[in-house]
Amino acid sequence: IIWNAGGKVSKLTNQIVNVTQSILGLETCMHLTCTNMSIDLIDSALLNAYNSGCQNILALRGDPPIIDSSNVGVSPLDNGQFKYAKDLIKYIKSKYGNYFCIGVAGYPEGHPEENDPSVLLSYLKQKIDAGGDFIITQMFYDVDNFLNWCKILKTDLKINVPIIPGI
């Protein structure tokens, strides 16, 4: 269940998680981004997920805030605590131990903000080392590229968590 699409805070995410998880009995995975999020907001989201019985979090950096003519003069919150997804993962682990199964994003075909595949792999390794339990990839089109990427993760980086292809 998506949290912060396009840099805008979702006020319905916790309600949807509660309904799907505790009322409908569906296993859910709550996306949780950390860009432009206060610790209070992160704590509230995690507590609500916990209280709903949700045990799966997709920990993401998230999109930068959208600045348009409606919020001219508004500076984005920079709490300094959660600059990257790895920071959010460490925080979740420090507060909840192993209660949450934490997913992280992977980019087998690259990322628009980083052209160097080795840098992206380094970032992914940092997220796993911080406590990520599984990887879900962005959508990709080249299966051979994906399989090669998985081989690099397992062989070169010694990453042995489940990898869910984004298709």
N, C-alpha and C positions, 0 to 999 in steps of 0.2 A: 504494500500500500504506500503510494508515493507521498513524500513529505513536502518538499520545498521546490517544486518545479519552477524553473525560470527565475529563481531567486526570490520568490514570494512565499511567505509563510502560510502553510496550510493549517487552518483552524479545525478542519474536520478529520484530520488523520487519526487522532486519538479516538474520536467517536467511532470512526469506521473500524479501527482495530478492535475496539471493545465489542462492537456488534458482531463482527465476523468471527472473532476468537471466542468470546464468552457466551454469546447468545446463539449464534449459528453453529458454533463448534468447528469452524474451519481453521485449519492451521494457517497462520498468517506470518508474513515477514514485513515488518515496518521499516520503510526507508527512513533514515535519519541523517540529515545533513548538518554540517557544523559551520558553514560559511554564514556569517552575519547572525549567529545564534548566541544568545547569552547562556551562561551556565544555568541560570534559573529555568530557562525554556527547555534546555536539554534535560535537566533533572526532572522537570514536570513530564516531559514526553516519555522518559524512561520509566518513571514511576507509574504512569498511566498504562504503559505497555505491560509492565510487571503485574499490576493489579488486574489487568484483563486476561492474564495467563499467556500473553504473547511471549515467546521465547526466542524469536528470530528478529535480528536487526540487520539491515543492510546499511553499514556505516559508510557514508560518503562525504567528501568535501563539499560538494554541491556547487551550484552555479553562483557566480557573483550576483549581487543584487541588481535589479533592473532600475536604472535611473532614467526617468523620463520627465516630461514637462510637469507632471502632476506632483513630483517630489523634488523640485528644484530647491536647492539650499539645504536639503536633508543629506547629512553625511552618513554613509553606512556605518553600522556598529562594527567596531574593531575591538573585540574583547581580548585578542591576543592569546587566548587560551586554546582555541581550536583552529589553527591555521590549515591543518591537513587532516585527512581521514585517520591517519595513524594516531594523531593526538586524541581524536574522538574515541578510537578503539581503546587506547590506554586508559582513558577516563572511564569508559563503560566497565572495563575489567576491574579498575580500582574500586568502583562502587558496587558492582554486582558479581564479581568473581566470574565463575563459569556459568551463571544462570542463563545468560543470553548466548545463543549461537550467532556469531557475528560474521556476516558476509562482507566481502570487499569487491570493488570493481576492478576488472582487468580489461586490457585493451590490446587484443591480438593484432589489430590492424592500425594501431597508433591512436594518438590523441591530438586534437587540433592545437593544444597548447604546448606540445612537446614533440619535436621531430626525431629525437634520438631514441630508438627502441631500447637501448641499454639503460638509459635513464628511467624510462617507464618500467622496465623490469626491476630496477633498483627500488623504485617507489613501491611496487607491488610486494617485493620481498620485505620491505620495511613494514607494510601493513600486516602481512602474515606474521612476521616476527613480533609485532605489537599485540597479537592475539586474534587475528582473523582466522576463522574456522573454515571458510569456503570462499571460492572466487566465482563471481558471475560476470561474464564478459559483456561488453557492448556488442551489439549486433555486428556480425561479420558476414562476408560473402565468399571468402576463399577458404574452403575446408582444409586444403593442404597447408595453407598458412597457419590456420588454427592448430592443426595437429603438430606442426613443427614448433609452434609457440609452446604448446603443452609439453613437448619433449624437452625444450630448453628449461621450462619451469622445473620439471621433475629431475632432469639429469644434471644440469649446470647449477641451478639455484637450490636444489634439494627441497623444493616445495612439494609437499605430499598431502595437500588438502583436496577435497572434491572441487572440480571445476565444472561449472554449469555454463554451457554455451548459450550465448544470447542469439537466438535465431528468430 
